[in-house]
């Protein structure tokens, strides 16, 4: 039987799969990500107060989240790396 994905192992007990995802970043990046999602949610609700149709469309909400949380930070990182 083959595995479809690698199972992360802990440092404490080799051979025993970990029940949590591996730590891929430091605490600062986790806080930044959390604050980014919170800010996106606050802005989304603020826009929805003035334009109600914005809140009711799943496609618009998904596109908004993709743009605000993924595309804009990626663009900013790219612009910073070219300096």
Rosetta constraint file for C-alpha pairs under 8 A:
AtomPair CA 7 CA 17 HARMONIC 6.05 0.50
AtomPair CA 7 CA 18 HARMONIC 7.40 0.50
AtomPair CA 8 CA 17 HARMONIC 5.82 0.50
AtomPair CA 8 CA 18 HARMONIC 5.68 0.50
AtomPair CA 8 CA 21 HARMONIC 7.25 0.50
AtomPair CA 8 CA 22 HARMONIC 6.62 0.50
AtomPair CA 9 CA 13 HARMONIC 7.51 0.50
AtomPair CA 9 CA 14 HARMONIC 6.18 0.50
AtomPair CA 9 CA 15 HARMONIC 6.59 0.50
AtomPair CA 9 CA 16 HARMONIC 6.06 0.50
AtomPair CA 9 CA 17 HARMONIC 4.74 0.50
AtomPair CA 9 CA 18 HARMONIC 5.16 0.50
AtomPair CA 10 CA 14 HARMONIC 6.19 0.50
AtomPair CA 10 CA 16 HARMONIC 7.14 0.50
AtomPair CA 10 CA 17 HARMONIC 6.85 0.50
AtomPair CA 10 CA 18 HARMONIC 5.62 0.50
AtomPair CA 25 CA 29 HARMONIC 6.21 0.50
AtomPair CA 25 CA 30 HARMONIC 7.00 0.50
AtomPair CA 26 CA 30 HARMONIC 6.66 0.50
AtomPair CA 27 CA 31 HARMONIC 6.27 0.50
AtomPair CA 28 CA 32 HARMONIC 6.12 0.50
AtomPair CA 29 CA 33 HARMONIC 6.09 0.50
AtomPair CA 30 CA 34 HARMONIC 6.17 0.50
AtomPair CA 31 CA 35 HARMONIC 6.05 0.50
AtomPair CA 32 CA 36 HARMONIC 6.05 0.50
AtomPair CA 33 CA 37 HARMONIC 6.32 0.50
AtomPair CA 34 CA 38 HARMONIC 6.19 0.50
AtomPair CA 35 CA 39 HARMONIC 5.96 0.50
AtomPair CA 36 CA 40 HARMONIC 6.11 0.50
AtomPair CA 36 CA 69 HARMONIC 6.58 0.50
AtomPair CA 37 CA 41 HARMONIC 6.16 0.50
AtomPair CA 37 CA 69 HARMONIC 6.64 0.50
AtomPair CA 38 CA 42 HARMONIC 6.24 0.50
AtomPair CA 39 CA 43 HARMONIC 6.17 0.50
AtomPair CA 40 CA 44 HARMONIC 6.00 0.50
AtomPair CA 40 CA 65 HARMONIC 7.14 0.50
AtomPair CA 40 CA 68 HARMONIC 6.59 0.50
AtomPair CA 40 CA 69 HARMONIC 7.14 0.50
AtomPair CA 41 CA 45 HARMONIC 6.17 0.50
AtomPair CA 42 CA 46 HARMONIC 6.14 0.50
AtomPair CA 43 CA 47 HARMONIC 6.10 0.50
AtomPair CA 44 CA 48 HARMONIC 6.11 0.50
AtomPair CA 44 CA 55 HARMONIC 7.74 0.50
AtomPair CA 45 CA 49 HARMONIC 6.25 0.50
AtomPair CA 45 CA 55 HARMONIC 7.54 0.50
AtomPair CA 46 CA 50 HARMONIC 7.03 0.50
AtomPair CA 47 CA 51 HARMONIC 6.00 0.50
AtomPair CA 47 CA 52 HARMONIC 7.98 0.50
AtomPair CA 47 CA 54 HARMONIC 7.31 0.50
AtomPair CA 48 CA 52 HARMONIC 4.93 0.50
AtomPair CA 48 CA 53 HARMONIC 7.28 0.50
AtomPair CA 48 CA 54 HARMONIC 5.59 0.50
AtomPair CA 48 CA 55 HARMONIC 5.20 0.50
AtomPair CA 51 CA 55 HARMONIC 7.61 0.50
AtomPair CA 52 CA 56 HARMONIC 6.91 0.50
AtomPair CA 53 CA 57 HARMONIC 6.54 0.50
AtomPair CA 54 CA 60 HARMONIC 6.61 0.50
AtomPair CA 54 CA 61 HARMONIC 7.26 0.50
AtomPair CA 55 CA 60 HARMONIC 7.98 0.50
AtomPair CA 55 CA 61 HARMONIC 6.92 0.50
AtomPair CA 57 CA 61 HARMONIC 6.25 0.50
AtomPair CA 58 CA 62 HARMONIC 6.08 0.50
AtomPair CA 59 CA 63 HARMONIC 6.04 0.50
AtomPair CA 60 CA 64 HARMONIC 5.95 0.50
AtomPair CA 61 CA 65 HARMONIC 6.19 0.50
AtomPair CA 62 CA 66 HARMONIC 6.14 0.50
AtomPair CA 63 CA 67 HARMONIC 6.09 0.50
AtomPair CA 64 CA 68 HARMONIC 5.95 0.50
AtomPair CA 65 CA 69 HARMONIC 5.60 0.50
AtomPair CA 65 CA 70 HARMONIC 7.56 0.50
AtomPair CA 66 CA 70 HARMONIC 5.34 0.50
AtomPair CA 66 CA 71 HARMONIC 6.43 0.50
AtomPair CA 67 CA 71 HARMONIC 4.69 0.50
AtomPair CA 67 CA 72 HARMONIC 6.03 0.50
AtomPair CA 68 CA 72 HARMONIC 5.60 0.50
AtomPair CA 68 CA 73 HARMONIC 7.49 0.50
AtomPair CA 69 CA 73 HARMONIC 6.63 0.50
AtomPair CA 70 CA 74 HARMONIC 6.11 0.50
AtomPair CA 71 CA 75 HARMONIC 6.09 0.50
AtomPair CA 72 CA 76 HARMONIC 6.16 0.50
AtomPair CA 73 CA 77 HARMONIC 6.10 0.50
AtomPair CA 74 CA 78 HARMONIC 6.18 0.50
AtomPair CA 75 CA 79 HARMONIC 6.18 0.50
AtomPair CA 76 CA 80 HARMONIC 6.14 0.50
AtomPair CA 77 CA 81 HARMONIC 6.14 0.50
AtomPair CA 78 CA 82 HARMONIC 6.46 0.50
AtomPair CA 79 CA 83 HARMONIC 6.92 0.50
